[in-house]
């Protein structure tokens, strides 16, 4: 954005109502013509030329511009939007920079097919590592891509104080961002500290540019893409996945917990219910048995002797009617005479019992 | 009449030529000095506006009065902790005394050569006093201020004012960068390990806690179960005792009979004597 005066003047001459301002050469030409050819009507032409020259002093300042008027090259006045007049060339000249337009400079990357400072455009971009890579305060390296938006806040300073305002902003931006990143830690730049870094960089840039009296106001510094360098990006990604692993492990453990505890509680209630069932059945069984016993006892007490005998005989009958049981009837004498020989080996499971019912 | 007209035209012409040869303007962005036969006419530079000089014998030299850039080439510098770094700086400067400037360095190129020498050596000196991390981090401002101040002093005699010297980039040579990448990698790997082992630890704790709770729940249930079963047994015993206690003799008798019935099953041998009450009617 280097102001080329010749070009500006050409632009101006191209303005509507401007007309071609006469130069001294033109005058000489005119005079040559008067002398040489005695042009008819030169008395008409001369006033016309003067009128045109005076008319060339009119110019329009658009709403988003200011007019900066120089008199013999020296700054004279600022004019505001609307039609204005300046004394024509060569006394005064005017330039009209756009002061409300927000311009943009890219750092660390280029939007494809665009120059460094162009109107904002979405799309693909290409990293410029030598611009993007910077050292952090904890001796790490981080790649920072950012844009700076700026506007002219003082047209006079902007036009007359600095040789190359754009280059100056580029310099200040690089120096400021690196200074701020250099003060912080890599994690600030990568995660939560972005906002703070943007604000600090903007303030520092503004301070630097004001110290040069550039007449530029930094509207915003925006970090576009901040990432670890290519060489270590995998390690950084792994940290993120490790963090996810951590919470996955914990979730799995909690799932296990949520699975086994209800099962255990279910099992516990099963055990307790079984115990209660046991208790109840035991008690009922006892009650049943007891009442049966008492019922029989009641009858027994009525006819003790006969009931005893009946029960005894029924029992014996029940035992002895089993065909598997050997029955042997021997007299006492025979028993006494027989040798008490017990061939236990032959009869592995034999009981020799002589039950004698008590009378 | 005609001759006077021609004379008038001539006078106007000569006047116009004299005017273009003697009047000159200096732009708002410039300063100028008037040179007569190679020497400056006055000891003061001219600011912007309309000025006059003698035609033919005097000519005008213009100087840019704006802040100019000087972008130094990146310099390899050794810091006090024996580390190398490439320092890329820029300087902002302006011509404040065109007369001195004209006599001492004459051109912008000449001035930039001077700037290059002085800024470069000042940077070397200043940076050599600090460690790498100080340069990158918290001493940056200090270093830049020191270099700016010294360069200002040294360049003032040339009619140059150094407005600012600023460190743009501080990059590391490839092998140092590699070392840093290695360290960064190791640090991140350590962090990743830590996260994973923290996760495992927490998981193990939760599982152990859960297992413990399960054991307690089951043990509690077991205890309760035993108590309840015991209660059942006790109650049953009491019921039996209450009922059977009414006639222990009859209970013994009936229970014995029941036991015989159950006890003497297969493979038993009964030797009965005729005197057995069971056989009393067989005699």
Interface residues (C-beta under 8 A of the other chain):
Chain A: X5 X24 X27 X28 X31 X34 X35 X70 X71 X72 X73 X74 X75 X90 X130 X133 X134 X135 X136 X137 X139 X140 X141 X159 X160 X161 X162 X163 X164 X167 X168 X171 X172 X174 X175 X178 X179 X182 X183 X186 X208 X211 X212 X213 X214 X228 X229 X231 X232 X235 X236 X238 X239 X241 X242 X243 X245 X246 X247 X248 X249 X250 X252 X253 X254 X256 X257 X260 X261 X263 X264 X265 X267 X268 X269 X271 X272 X274 X275 X276 X278 X279 X280 X281 X282 X283 X285 X286 X287 X289 X290 X291 X293 X294 X296 X297 X300 X301 X308 X311 X312 X313 X314 X315 X316 X318 X319 X320 X322 X324 X325 X326 X327 X328 X329 X330 X331 X332 X335 X347 X349 X350 X351 X352 X353 X354 X355 X356 X357 X359
Chain B: X9 X13 X16 X20 X25 X26 X27 X28 X29 X30 X47 X48 X49 X50 X64 X66 X67 X68 X69 X71 X90 X92 X132 X133 X136 X137 X138 X140 X141 X163 X164 X166 X167 X168 X169 X170 X171 X172 X177 X178 X180 X181 X183 X184 X185 X188 X189 X191 X192 X193 X194 X195 X196 X198 X199 X200 X202 X203 X204 X205 X206 X207 X209 X210 X211 X213 X214 X217 X218 X220 X221 X222 X224 X225 X226 X227 X228 X229 X231 X232 X233 X235 X236 X237 X239 X240 X242 X243 X244 X246 X247 X250 X251 X253 X254 X257 X258 X260 X261 X264 X265 X266 X267 X268 X269 X270 X271 X272 X273 X274 X275 X276 X277 X278 X279
